[in-house]
Amino acid sequence: MPDLVYEFVVPATGTWAVTLTSSWAGRISMMDDCTPTALVCLPDDDQTVDLVAGDTLYIVGDGDNSYVGWTDTEGPFTLDVHRLP
């Protein structure tokens, strides 16, 4: 299954949480443009990042097959993006 990329235009300056919830080994990466350099690219399903209103963030949902014992690295997931207080 190919990676899924979501475009998020930041509505307000602040610290934002991005969470991927799934029943399989998933991770998220976040980029501020389409170059290969990511703002955050860790094998994790929960990230925070400081963003400025009006900026565009690209969020990539991906399977992470680096976890030992995980055989499921694709399937449905929920992506939650919200500003922290």
C-alpha positions as CSV (number, residue, x, y, z in Angstrom):
1,M,0.0,0.0,0.0
2,P,1.5,3.4,-0.9
3,D,2.0,6.1,1.7
4,L,-0.9,8.5,2.2
5,V,-0.1,12.3,2.2
6,Y,-2.5,14.8,3.8
7,E,-2.1,18.6,3.3
8,F,-2.9,20.6,6.5
9,V,-3.0,24.5,6.3
10,V,-2.3,25.7,9.8
11,P,-5.2,27.9,11.1
12,A,-3.5,29.2,14.2
13,T,0.0,29.6,15.5
14,G,0.9,27.1,18.3
15,T,2.0,23.6,19.2
16,W,0.1,21.0,17.4
17,A,-0.3,17.3,18.1
18,V,-0.6,14.8,15.3
19,T,-1.7,11.2,16.2
20,L,-2.1,8.1,14.0
21,T,-4.3,5.4,15.5
22,S,-4.4,2.0,14.0
23,S,-4.4,-1.7,14.8
24,W,-1.1,-2.1,12.9
25,A,2.5,-0.7,13.2
26,G,2.2,2.8,11.8
27,R,4.2,6.0,11.9
28,I,3.8,9.6,10.8
29,S,6.2,12.0,9.1
30,M,5.6,15.7,8.7
31,M,7.1,18.0,6.1
32,D,6.7,21.7,5.4
33,D,7.3,21.2,1.6
34,C,7.6,18.4,-0.9
35,T,11.4,17.9,-0.5
36,P,12.6,14.7,1.1
37,T,13.6,16.5,4.3
38,A,11.1,16.0,7.0
39,L,10.4,18.2,10.0
40,V,9.6,15.1,12.0
41,C,10.3,11.6,10.8
42,L,10.3,9.1,13.6
43,P,8.8,5.6,13.9
44,D,6.1,6.9,16.1
45,D,2.3,7.3,15.9
46,D,2.2,10.5,18.1
47,Q,4.1,13.7,17.3
48,T,4.0,17.4,18.3
49,V,5.3,20.3,16.3
50,D,5.3,24.1,16.6
51,L,3.6,25.7,13.6
52,V,2.8,29.2,12.4
53,A,-0.7,30.2,11.1
54,G,-0.9,30.1,7.3
55,D,1.9,27.5,6.9
56,T,1.2,24.3,5.0
57,L,2.1,21.0,6.6
58,Y,2.2,17.7,4.7
59,I,1.5,14.7,7.0
60,V,2.4,11.2,5.8
61,G,0.8,8.1,7.2
62,D,3.0,5.0,6.6
63,G,3.5,1.4,7.8
64,D,6.5,0.8,9.9
65,N,8.0,-2.6,9.3
66,S,11.0,-2.0,11.5
67,Y,9.1,-3.3,14.6
68,V,10.2,-6.8,15.5
69,G,7.2,-9.1,15.6
70,W,4.8,-6.9,13.7
71,T,3.6,-8.4,10.5
72,D,0.7,-5.9,9.8
73,T,2.1,-2.6,8.4
74,E,-1.0,-1.4,6.5
75,G,-4.7,-1.0,6.8
76,P,-7.2,1.6,8.0
77,F,-6.2,4.3,10.4
78,T,-7.4,7.5,12.0
79,L,-5.4,10.7,11.8
80,D,-6.0,13.4,14.5
81,V,-4.5,16.9,14.3
82,H,-5.3,19.4,17.1
83,R,-3.7,22.4,18.7
84,L,-2.5,22.0,22.2
85,P,-3.6,24.5,24.9
